Amino acid sequence: MNAAIDTPGTAIKAEKIIITASDGYPLTAYRYPARGEARGNLLVAGGTGVPQRFYRRFAEHAAQRGLNVLTLDYRGASESSPASLKGFEMSYLDWSQKDLAAAVEWLAQDDLPLYWVGHSFGGHAIGLLPNHQQLTACYTFGSGAGWAGWMPRGEALKIRLFWHVIMPAIVSWKGYMAWSLLGMGDDLPLGVYKDWKRWCGFPNYYFDDPTMTWVKPLYAAVQMPCAFVTATDDPWAPPRSRDAFAKAYSNAPKTIRDISPLPGSRPIGHMGYFRSESQPFWDEALEWLLQQPVADTAPKVS
């Protein structure tokens, strides 16, 4: 199933497609074909509760730089959401192990290098992919451990209030994480809420969860180059939160970098990485990815 849509103000035309996860769940995605000869394929792994349309300008820009770009909405979110989230069952881990894994397989059907740009959750997901060996290199913005203790004091207070007072009341009322009522993002399934809330209670996220010890060797198995870039004014994933999570990629060649708002621009915060004024950071990310060596022995999907 596909439908072409015109993207205003650019020669890039996005194609709507349906990708089927390993368990049969249909995921809505958009493919932005490279302008000219393709230099590689790029998967954009978005943040929790952030619809794929938020990354459209970045996807168009990367396509104009010669990359075939794929964005998607995870199951239970935005265009991949069921008719009702009430009673919809899933695990937060499904987004990495099934949804993004299916997107990697879909993109890995040719011999082009396969790159990854993640935002927030998109930096978490790499270590949980069953097929991360398909990736050539990864670049992430604003990925952190989620613990309020890493955040500035005022933000930490708001987040604790959110997790322990406001959101439990909303979930009890609606039956799912209806945080659109607060203007904070797209509504999310109950399973995502339960997992996310629990893991954000640990300084090192799920690496401190005694029921999740099995994830540590998965992250240690990641060996492709990974860049973890964080804004100094990101209140949800400040640099020390990023460092608490990124250390789990213990065997990956890591690039760690802090960035600050450009002169005359708005604060970056947690969402500004993909606003149009952040284009210089996009170019840095794409250049970094394209400079990484491509392994001749990387397995491909037949």
N, C-alpha and C positions, 0 to 999 in steps of 0.2 A: 504494500500500500504506500503510495507516495502522492504528494501534491506540491507543485512548484509554487512558490510565493515570491513576488517582487519585493526587494528590500529597498526602501526609499533612499535616494541620494548616493547610490553606489551601483557599480556594474555587477556586483555579486548577487546572484540569485540563490536563495536558500531553498532547499528541497526538504519537505517534511517526509519522514520515513517512520516505519514501525520496526523496532528491534525486539526480538523475542528473547527473553531471559532463559536461562537453563531450565527453569521450572515452568516455562510456558507463559509467564506474565508479559503482556505487551507493553512496551515502553515507547513513548513518543519522543522522537529525536529530530534534529534538523542538521542537514549536511550543507556546508558552505564550500563549494568547489574552489580549488586554487585558481587564481588568475595566471594564465600561462602554464608552463611546464611545472608540474608539482615537485616540490622539494622534499615533501614528507607529509605524513598524516598527523593530525593533532586532535587529541581528545580533551575537551574542557570538562573537568569534574567540579561541579559547583558546590556551593555551601549548603548547609542544612536550612531548608525552608526558603531557599533562593531559587526562583524559577529560571529556567534556561534562557528565557527572553532577556534577562538582566545582562547576559554575556554576549548579546547579539553584536554590539559595536566592536567588541574585542574580536569576535569570530570573523566579522567582515574584514577587519584590519589584518588579521593573520592570513586570511584567504588572499588578500591583495598582496601579501608578502610571499605567496607561493605555496601555501599549505592547504591541504584538504582538511577542513575543520568539522568536528562533530560535537554538538551539544545535546544534552538529553535531560529529561525530567525523570527523577527516580520514582519508583513505584510509590503510590500513595500521595504523590505531590503534583501539583499543577496539572499539566496536560496528561500525566500518567496516573492521575487519581481516579478512583472508582466513583460511582454516582454518589455514594455516601461513605464518609470515613468512619461513621459510627458502626462498630462491629468488625471493621476491616482489620485483619490480623497480619502482622509481619514483624520481623526483627530489624532493628537498625543495621545489623550486619548484612542484611540482604542487599543493601545498596552497593556495598563493595563486592561481596562474594558472588552475587548473581547479576545485578544490573550493570555496574561498570565493567565487570568481567565480560559480559555479553558485548558491550560496546568495544572493548579491546579486541575481542575475536572478530567483530564485524570489520574493524579498521585494519586488522592484520592479515587480510586476505591477499594483499599484494606485497611487493618487495620494497616498498618505501619505508624509510625510518618512521617509527611510531613515537611521537612525543606526547607529553602530558602536561597540561597546565591546570593546577588545582587551586581552589579557593576554600580556605577554612577546612571543612570536612574533606575537601578534595585532597588535602595533604595527609589526612589520616588514612584514606582508603587504599593508598598504594600498597601498604604492608599486608593488607587483607586480601588482595587480589590473588586468585589461584593461578593467574597467568601473567604476573608482572614481568616475567622474563621476556615477554614480547616487547616491552617498552625500551626505547633507546635512551631516553633521559626524561627527567621530571622537574618541573619548576612550579613552586607553590607560593601563594600569597596568603598571609594572615592565618596560618595554621598553628593552633596552640592547644594546650592541654585542657582548657575549659574550666579549670578550678578558679573559683572566685578569689582565692588567696593570691593569685598571680596578678590580679587586676588592680588598678588604682583604687584607693579606699572608697571613694564615692561610687564608682561603678560596681565594686564588690558588694556594697550594701544593696544596691538596686538589684543585682543578680540574685543575691540570697533571698530578697523579698520576692522576686519573680518565681524562683524555684520552690520556695517553701510556703508561700502565702497565696500569691495571685494565681499562678498556673494550676496548683492543685484544685482550687475552687472552680476554675474554668473547665478543667478536665472532668471534674465530678459532674458539672452541669451538662457539658456537651458530649462527653464520651470520647473525646480525642483532643489533641493539642490545638485548640482553636486560637492561636496567637495572632491571627489576622484581626481579631477583636481589639488588639493592642496596637495594630499597625506595624507589627514587627516582622512579618513574613507570611508565606503561604501556610495554611493549616496542614498539620501533620498527623499521621496515625498514632494511636495510643502506644504501640510498641516502640516507636521512635522516642516518644516522650519518656517512657519508663527507663529505657536504656540510657538515654542522654542525661537525664537527671541523675541517675545513679553514678555514672562515670565522671560527671562534673564534680562529684563530691570527693574525688581523689586528687591529690596534687599532681600525680602522673597519669591521670585519666584511667583508662582500663588496664594499664600496666600494673596498677596497684589493686585492681579488683581480684580477690582470691579465686573467683570463678573463671577468670580469664587468663590464667597463666600460660595457656597454650598459644597466645598470640605473640609472645616474645620471640620465639624462634622464627616465626613467620617474618617479622620485621628484620631480624638479623640476616635473613636470607636475601634481602633486597641488596643488589650489588650495582645497579646502574647509577650514574651520576644524578644527584638530587640537589636542587637549590631550594632553600627555605628563606623567603624574603618577608619581612615584617615591617610595618610602619611604626615609627616611634610613638605615634599618637593613637595606635590601635588600642581601644580600651578593653576589648574582649580577648585579644591574643597579643599582648605586648611581648617584646623580645624574650623575656624570661619564661613566659608561658610557652612560646615557640621552642625555646631550648629544652624545656622539660619534655616535650613530645619528640622533637627531632632526634634526640639522643638514642631513641629506640632503633633508628636506622644505623646500627652500629657498624655495619660492613659496607655501607654505601659511601662513595666519595661525595662528601657534602660541601656545598657552598652555603654559608650562612651570611645573610646581609640585612642590615637595617636601612630603611629609607625614611625620608622626611618629606612633608608636603613641599611641592615646588613653589618658588617665590610667586606671590600673587594668587595662588590657587587656594581652594578650600581645604580644610583638614581632610586627611585620608580616612582616618578612623578604621572601621572594620569593613566598610562597603565601598570606599572610594577607590580601591585598586582597579576597579573596572569602569569608573566614570571616564568620560572622554578626555578630561584634562590629564589623565594618567597615561596617555599614549606614550610618552617617553619611557615609562616603566615597562610598557608592553614591548616596545622595541628592544629594550635591554633583555627582556625575557626571551624573546624570539631569537635574538642573536646568540644568546647563551646556549639555547637548545640546539641551534643549527651548527654550533661549533663543536658539539660533543661528538666523539668518535662513534661510528656505527660498527657494531660487532658483526662480523661476517657469519658467525655461528649462531646468531639469535634464531630460535625456532620459529617457524611460521605455521599458521593454520592451513592445512591442505584443503 
